[in-house]
Amino acid sequence: MTMIIEAPFSAPVTTLILPNPKLENTEGWDLSVDFKLSIDGTRSTYVKSSNRKTLIFTWENLGRGKLVEIEEFYKLYTGDSIKLTDFRGDQWNAIFGENPIDISIDTRSSNSGGGRKESGSITLQLLGAQL
């Protein structure tokens, strides 16, 4: 199964189809801890939870064209709600998170006169709630 990202969420006009990410993808709850200190010195801790999760996906050995496609998609829809269908078939209402995109390019050239091959890896971070 591939990953599909559609944007905007309400009426998709753009679709990005990606291969399966590396198996070390991350899914974590979006939690925050609040510490309170009362007048009498009593300490209280509150954990605020939500149904949102942080999703981190990494792809390796993507061609230069696919990397540019992902980067342009990110530029177009930063701050907008997008629909993500992950490799398990789960659907998410998500937005790009902090430090959402990290691209590294590996350039390899062949000594036999062949063309240059560029490939790279990319990491996307999204914040979302499962539908």
Contact map, one row per residue, 1 for C-alpha under 8 A:
11100000000000000011000000000000000000000000000000000000000000000000000000000000000000111000000000000000000000000000000000000000000
11110000000000001111000000000000000000000000000000000000000000000000000000000000000001100000000000000000000000000000000000000000000
11111000000000001111000000000000000000000000000000000000000000000000000000000000000111100000000000000000000000000000000000000000000
01111100000000111100000000000000000000000000000000000000000000000000000000000000000111000000000000000000000000000000000000000000000
00111110000000111000000000000000000000000000000000000000000000000000000000000000011110000000000000000000000000000000000000000000000
00011111100111110000000000000000000000000000000000000000000000000000000000000000011100000000000000000000000000000000000000000000000
00001111111111100000000000000000000000000000000000000000000000000000000000001001111000000000000000000000000000000000000000000000000
00000111111111000000000000000000000000000000000000000000000000000000000000001001111000000000000000000000000000000000000000000000000
00000111111100000000000000000000000000000000000000000000000000000000000000000001111000000000100000000000000000000000000000000000000
00000011111100000000000000000000000000000000000000000000000000000000000000000000000000000000000000000000000000000000000000000000000
00000011111110000000000000000000000000000000000000000000000000000000000000000000000000000000000000000000000000000000000000000000000
00000111111111100000000000000000000000000000000000000000000000000000000000000000000000000000000000000000000000000000000000000000000
00000111001111100000000000000000000000000000000000000000000000000000000000000000000000000000000000000000000000000000000000000000000
00000111000111110000000000000000000000000000000000000000000000000000000000000000000000000000000000000000000000000000000000000000000
00011110000111111000000000000000000000000000000000000000000000000000000000000000000000000000000000000000000000000000000000000000000
00011100000001111100000000000000000000000000000000000000000000000000110010000000000000000000000000000000000000000000000000000000000
01111000000000111110000000000000000000000000000000000000000000000000000000000000000000000000000000000000000000000000000000000000000
01110000000000011111000000000000000000000000000000000000000000000000000000000000000000000000000000000000000000000000000000000000000
11100000000000001111100000000000000000000000000000000000001000000000000000000000000000000000000000000000000000000000000000000000000
11100000000000000111110000000000000000000000000000000000001000000000000000000000000000100000000000000000000000000000000000000000000
00000000000000000011111010000000000000000000000000000000111100000000000000000000000000100000000000000000000000000000000000000000000
00000000000000000001111110000000000000000000000000000000111100000000000000000000000000000000000000000000000000000000000000000000000
00000000000000000000111110000000000000000000000000000000000000000000000000000000000000000000000000000000000000000000000000000000000
00000000000000000000011111000000000000000000000000000000110000000000000000000000000000000000000000000000000000000000000000000000000
00000000000000000000111111100000000000000000000000000011110000000000000000000000000000000000000000000000000000000000000000000000000
00000000000000000000000111110000000000000000000000000111100000000000000000000000000000000000000000000000000000000000000000000000000
00000000000000000000000011111000000000000000000000001111000000000000000000000000000000000000000000000000000000000000000000000000000
00000000000000000000000001111100000000000000000000001110000000000000000000000000000000000000000000000000000000000000000000000000000
00000000000000000000000000111110000000000000000011111100000000000000000000000000000000000000000000000000000000000000000000000000000
00000000000000000000000000011111000000000000000011111100000000000000000000000000000000000000000000000000000000000000000000000000000
00000000000000000000000000001111100000000000001111000000000000000000000000000000000000000000000000000000000000000000000000000000000
00000000000000000000000000000111110000000000001110000000000000000000000000000000000000000000000000000000000000000000000000000000000
00000000000000000000000000000011111000000000111100000000000000000000000000000000000000000000000000000000000000000000000000000000000
00000000000000000000000000000001111100000000111100000000000000000000000000000000000000000000000000000000000000000000000000000000000
00000000000000000000000000000000111110000011110000000000000000000000000000000000000000000000000000000000000000000000000000000000000
00000000000000000000000000000000011111000011100000000000000000000000000000000000000000000000000000000000000000000000000000000000000
00000000000000000000000000000000001111101111000000000000000000000000000000000000000000000000000000000000000000000000000000000000000
00000000000000000000000000000000000111111110000000000000000000000000000000000000000000000000000000000000000000000000000000000000000
00000000000000000000000000000000000011111100000000000000000000000000000000000000000000000000000000000000000000000000000000000000000
00000000000000000000000000000000000001111100000000000000000000000000000000000000000000000000000000000000000000000000000000000000000
00000000000000000000000000000000000011111110000000000000000000000000000000000000000000000000000000000000000000000000000000000000000
00000000000000000000000000000000000011111111000000000000000000000000000000000000000000000000000000000000000000000000000000000000000
00000000000000000000000000000000001111001111100000000000000000000000000000000000000000000000000000000000000000000000000000000000000
00000000000000000000000000000000001110000111110000000000000000000000000000000000000000000000000000000000000000000000000000000000000
00000000000000000000000000000000111100000011111000000000000000000000000000000000000000000000000000000000000000000000000000000000000
00000000000000000000000000000000111000000001111100000000000000000000000000000000000000000000000000000000000000000000000000000000000
00000000000000000000000000000011110000000000111110000000000000000000000000000000000000000000000000000000000000000000000000000000000
00000000000000000000000000000011110000000000011111000000000000000000000000000000000000000000000000000000000000000000000000000000000
00000000000000000000000000001111000000000000001111100000000000000000000000000000000000000000000000000000000000000000000000000000000
00000000000000000000000000001110000000000000000111110000000000000000000000000000000000000000000000000000000000000000000000000000000
00000000000000000000000000001100000000000000000011111000000000000000000000000000000000000000000000000000000000000000000000000000110
00000000000000000000000000001100000000000000000001111100000000000000000000000000000000000000000000000000000000000000000000000011110
00000000000000000000000000111100000000000000000000111110000000000000000000000000000000000000000000000000000000000000000000000011100
00000000000000000000000001111100000000000000000000011111000000000000000000000000000000000000000010000000000000000000000000001111000
00000000000000000000000011110000000000000000000000001111100000000000000000000000000000000000000000000000000000000000000000011111000
00000000000000000000000011100000000000000000000000000111110000000000000000000000000000000000000000000000000000000000000000111100000
00000000000000000000110111000000000000000000000000000011111000000000000000000000000000000000000000000000000000000000000000111000000
00000000000000000000110110000000000000000000000000000001111100000000000000000000000000000000000000000000000000000000000011110000000
00000000000000000011110000000000000000000000000000000000111111000000000000000000000000000000000000000000000000000000000011100000000
00000000000000000000110000000000000000000000000000000000011111000000000000000000000000000000000000000000000000000000000111000000000
00000000000000000000000000000000000000000000000000000000001111100000000000000000000000000000000000000000000000000000001110000000000
00000000000000000000000000000000000000000000000000000000001111110110000000000000000000000000000000000000000000000000001110000000000
00000000000000000000000000000000000000000000000000000000000011111110000000000000000000000000000000000000000000000000011100000000000
00000000000000000000000000000000000000000000000000000000000001111111000000000000000000000000000000000000000000000000011100000000000
00000000000000000000000000000000000000000000000000000000000000111111100000000000000000000000000000000000000000000000000000000000000
00000000000000000000000000000000000000000000000000000000000001111111110000000000000000000000000000000000000000000000000000000000000
00000000000000000000000000000000000000000000000000000000000001111111111000000000000000000000000000000010000000000000000111000000000
00000000000000000000000000000000000000000000000000000000000000011111111100000000000000000000000000000000000000000000000000000000000
00000000000000010000000000000000000000000000000000000000000000001111111110000000000000000000000000000000000000000000000000000000000
00000000000000010000000000000000000000000000000000000000000000000111111111000000000000000000000000000000000000000000000000000000000
00000000000000000000000000000000000000000000000000000000000000000011111111100000000000000000000000001000000000000000000000000000000
00000000000000000000000000000000000000000000000000000000000000000001111111110000000000000000000000000000000000000000000000000000000
00000000000000010000000000000000000000000000000000000000000000000000111111111000000000000000000000000000000000000000000000000000000
00000000000000000000000000000000000000000000000000000000000000000000011111111100000000000000000100000000000000000000000000000000000
00000000000000000000000000000000000000000000000000000000000000000000001111111100000000000000000000000000000000000000000000000000000
00000000000000000000000000000000000000000000000000000000000000000000000111111100000000000000000000000000000000000000000000000000000
00000011000000000000000000000000000000000000000000000000000000000000000011111111110000000000000000000000000000000000000000000000000
00000000000000000000000000000000000000000000000000000000000000000000000001111111000000000000001100000000000000000000000000000000000
00000000000000000000000000000000000000000000000000000000000000000000000000001111100000000000001100000000000000000000000000000000000
00000011100000000000000000000000000000000000000000000000000000000000000000001111110000000000001000000000000000000000000000000000000
00000011100000000000000000000000000000000000000000000000000000000000000000001011111000000000111000000000000000000000000000000000000
00001111100000000000000000000000000000000000000000000000000000000000000000001001111100000000111000000000000000000000000000000000000
00001111100000000000000000000000000000000000000000000000000000000000000000000000111110000011110000000000000000000000000000000000000
00111100000000000000000000000000000000000000000000000000000000000000000000000000011111000011110000000000000000000000000000000000000
00111000000000000000000000000000000000000000000000000000000000000000000000000000001111111111000000000000000000000000000000000000000
01110000000000000000000000000000000000000000000000000000000000000000000000000000000111111111000000000000000000000000000000000000000
11100000000000000001100000000000000000000000000000000000000000000000000000000000000011111100000000000000000000000000000000000000000
10000000000000000000000000000000000000000000000000000000000000000000000000000000000011111100000000000000000000000000000000000000000
10000000000000000000000000000000000000000000000000000000000000000000000000000000000011111110000000000000000000000000000000000000000
00000000000000000000000000000000000000000000000000000000000000000000000000000000000011111111000000000000000000000000000000000000011
00000000000000000000000000000000000000000000000000000000000000000000000000000000001111001111100000000000000000000000000000000000011
00000000000000000000000000000000000000000000000000000000000000000000000000000000001111000111110000000000000000000000000000000001111
00000000100000000000000000000000000000000000000000000000000000000000000000000000111100000011111000000000000000000000000000000001111
00000000000000000000000000000000000000000000000000000000000000000000000000000000111100000001111100000000000000000000000000000111100
00000000000000000000000000000000000000000000000000000000000000000000000000000111110000000000111110000000000000000000000000000111000
00000000000000000000000000000000000000000000000000000000000000000000000001000110000000000000011111010000000000000000000000011110000
00000000000000000000000000000000000000000000000000000100000000000000000000000000000000000000001111110000000000000000000000001110000
00000000000000000000000000000000000000000000000000000000000000000000000000000000000000000000000111110000000000000000000000001000000
00000000000000000000000000000000000000000000000000000000000000000000000000000000000000000000000011111100000000000000000000001000000
00000000000000000000000000000000000000000000000000000000000000000000000000000000000000000000000111111100000000000000000000111100000
00000000000000000000000000000000000000000000000000000000000000000000001000000000000000000000000000111110000000000000000001111000000
00000000000000000000000000000000000000000000000000000000000000000000000000000000000000000000000000111111000000000000000001110000000
00000000000000000000000000000000000000000000000000000000000000000010000000000000000000000000000000001111100000000000000111100000000
00000000000000000000000000000000000000000000000000000000000000000000000000000000000000000000000000000111110000000000000111000000000
00000000000000000000000000000000000000000000000000000000000000000000000000000000000000000000000000000011111000000000011110000000000
00000000000000000000000000000000000000000000000000000000000000000000000000000000000000000000000000000001111100000000011100000000000
00000000000000000000000000000000000000000000000000000000000000000000000000000000000000000000000000000000111110000001111000000000000
00000000000000000000000000000000000000000000000000000000000000000000000000000000000000000000000000000000011111000001110000000000000
00000000000000000000000000000000000000000000000000000000000000000000000000000000000000000000000000000000001111100111100000000000000
00000000000000000000000000000000000000000000000000000000000000000000000000000000000000000000000000000000000111111111000000000000000
00000000000000000000000000000000000000000000000000000000000000000000000000000000000000000000000000000000000011111100000000000000000
00000000000000000000000000000000000000000000000000000000000000000000000000000000000000000000000000000000000001111100000000000000000
00000000000000000000000000000000000000000000000000000000000000000000000000000000000000000000000000000000000001111110000000000000000
00000000000000000000000000000000000000000000000000000000000000000000000000000000000000000000000000000000000011111111000000000000000
00000000000000000000000000000000000000000000000000000000000000000000000000000000000000000000000000000000000011001111100000000000000
00000000000000000000000000000000000000000000000000000000000000000000000000000000000000000000000000000000001111000111110000000000000
00000000000000000000000000000000000000000000000000000000000000000000000000000000000000000000000000000000001110000011111000000000000
00000000000000000000000000000000000000000000000000000000000000110000000000000000000000000000000000000000111100000001111100000000000
00000000000000000000000000000000000000000000000000000000000011110000000000000000000000000000000000000000111000000000111110000000000
00000000000000000000000000000000000000000000000000000000000111110010000000000000000000000000000000000011110000000000011111000000000
00000000000000000000000000000000000000000000000000000000011111000010000000000000000000000000000000000011100000000000001111100000000
00000000000000000000000000000000000000000000000000000000011100000010000000000000000000000000000000001111000000000000000111110000000
00000000000000000000000000000000000000000000000000000001111000000000000000000000000000000000000000011110000000000000000011111000000
00000000000000000000000000000000000000000000000000000011110000000000000000000000000000000000000100011100000000000000000001111100000
00000000000000000000000000000000000000000000000000000111100000000000000000000000000000000000000111111000000000000000000000111110000
00000000000000000000000000000000000000000000000000000111000000000000000000000000000000000000011110010000000000000000000000011111000
00000000000000000000000000000000000000000000000000011110000000000000000000000000000000000000011110000000000000000000000000001111100
00000000000000000000000000000000000000000000000000011110000000000000000000000000000000000001111000000000000000000000000000000111110
00000000000000000000000000000000000000000000000000111000000000000000000000000000000000000001110000000000000000000000000000000011111
00000000000000000000000000000000000000000000000000110000000000000000000000000000000000000111100000000000000000000000000000000001111
00000000000000000000000000000000000000000000000000000000000000000000000000000000000000000111100000000000000000000000000000000000111
